Amino acid sequence: MSEQLTYEQLKQAAAEFGTPLYVYHAERIKAQYNRLVNAFDGAPVRFFYAAKALTNINVLKYVKETGCGIDCSSVNEAKLAVKAGFPADRILYTSNNIAFDEIREAKAIGAHINIDSLSNLRKFGEAFGHSYPVGVRLRPNIMAGGNLKISTGHAASKFGVPVEAVDELLQVMKETNLHIRTLHIHTGSEIKDVEVFARGLEVLFEVAKRFPELEVLDLGGGFKVPYKPGEEGTDMETLGKKVKEEFGSFEKTTGKKLQVWFEPGKFLVSECGYFITQVNVLKESGSISFAGVNSGLNHLIRPMFYGSYHHIENISNPEGAVKNYNVVGNICETDNFAEDRPLPAVREGDLLVFRNAGAYCYEMSSNYNSRYRPAEVLVKDGKLQLIRKRETLDDLLRNQVEL
Ligand SMILES: *Cc1c(COP(=O)(O)O)cnc(C)c1O
């Protein structure tokens, strides 16, 4: 089974469903999940797919079939998870800065809940006492991740209960008879360095002793995947070994056997995704060659939002003479997808395909400039199936109240 779609498959998808188009390769998701499972073989580990990366219901159903759990960042994602068939025990809900009512809803679903403020922990304890075990998201004061917008564990970050406030946390636990089963951290996204996870674990082990009912350490997500050719992601095999060692020695010294949970988003779905665009216009300006495609930051905002690199392939002319282009969109802001990027000669009408388009791509798309969001296609068992229709003018008007 190939881990990549062929140019022929991508061209077929474009011909059948039009462009711009998101295409997801199901078997690639499974291969990534299997890699995790193998890397942590023998560890008391559970994985929960961070659904916010890509929430198409068919993708959620497919992830469910692999055996993976699901991590939700809103109660709506938890409702989608239920709809996709996940049993409550495989649903984890990790939110930040939300109203307590939403936590109540997640509890009604029966999800595992990670709470990220003393204020909501107190409310939870007052409402439910010891009856429902919860997790606490801690802020470990570790700077990590691809850039500041996706760094979530540092000392100035909004996320979690600061680890230096553990005394207050224990006070809330005592006063409200909270049942704290899980300690959680999520330090950021695109963390390549295995040592960052080890440091997070150290912080957790340090405070773990103070929580008598603790069963789970949840290390969040944030594994790095390769974006550029030749680039390397997080070495999962090394991380798996390290985590097994650390948990083993913790058990030896404390007599406590803990589980470890992870919430991978990008790792599971980034590489399964291909975004197909078509070149509308070529323009030469001084030394710059612009290739203007039929999309923009409304469909794929990551390059403009946080400078992400997406590898681009000209699947219509792969053997063309290589030249440098600024690949740009059609939105009324500067919306560069790539600058000075070497590509095989681009002609108007060519299909340019963006790689790593599974995670945080469709999911962050919008109708800005009153353009339709792209369609989505799932390739499974070699079959191409539409899993989201392209929008129409009716979609743009759907919730407007015309006076
Ligand atoms: C976004 C997020 C994840 C997933 O991060 P990736 O970098 O996609 O792996 C996991 N846990 C929490 C709490 C998150 O907010």
The ligand as an ORCA input file, in Angstrom:
! r2SCAN-3c Opt
* xyz 0 1
  C      -4.074     21.665     19.126
  C      -3.945     20.750     20.265
  C      -3.406     19.466     20.077
  C      -2.859     18.981     18.763
  O      -1.699     19.650     18.394
  P      -0.884     19.109     17.107
  O       0.262     20.050     17.006
  O      -1.791     19.202     15.943
  O      -0.460     17.727     17.413
  C      -3.397     18.618     21.169
  N      -3.858     19.011     22.382
  C      -4.377     20.237     22.588
  C      -4.894     20.578     23.925
  C      -4.424     21.148     21.547
  O      -4.920     22.363     21.766
*
